[in-house]
């Protein structure tokens, strides 16, 4: 089965609304590619201007976060139905920065995955190990545990539409990329884990990205691996290089 590639930018806490619209204009022609899903995951305040700026193009809008309730007295939060109504299609869940700085644990992330599906959003579910776990050779067990915990109660049909991003924490924003073989090893282990939890067709369908200092220079090699279906891109998503990654 051939899985459609997906290249997503994670803008993190960058770009004011006017800068966001300018970046969309800069990238517009560079990211054209009918064979790849291209997603900009942007700060909440940029969602409306970015949705407007990418209208009529091949780019889809993603969010970086939401809260698990639909509405109510949760000052400062944004809900999944609000994202959906604003034109969002994808949402990042379980990024290591949210796990670490905002103490989002697997039970909460599982609730977010459920809520995203309920609202009609596609989760980009992140997993990945610290340098310590890699050096202890405990990274595959750790990642399997994250996947199993985050997908409790999620059906095979839902998983078939899910995107999983393998992001080794030691490679995020560090300029240090996992080698293509290291990334392939883990992406394959994630697919095998999905096969064990569900079945072979579900594992074949789920799209798995690599993320961690992916750039215009290393994207083609990473994306040539059989279990790497795309990339989640931080720093390079804010530059014209993003277009080179999409077309790699
Ligand atoms: C990320 O934070 O999702 C990421 C992959 O960042 P970077 O590409 O900057 O390492």
Boltz pocket constraint, residues with backbone or C-beta under 6 A from the ligand:
constraints:
  - pocket:
      binder: B
      contacts: [[A, 10], [A, 167], [A, 171], [A, 172], [A, 173], [A, 174], [A, 175], [A, 211], [A, 212], [A, 213], [A, 214], [A, 232], [A, 233], [A, 234], [A, 235], [A, 236]]
      max_distance: 6.0
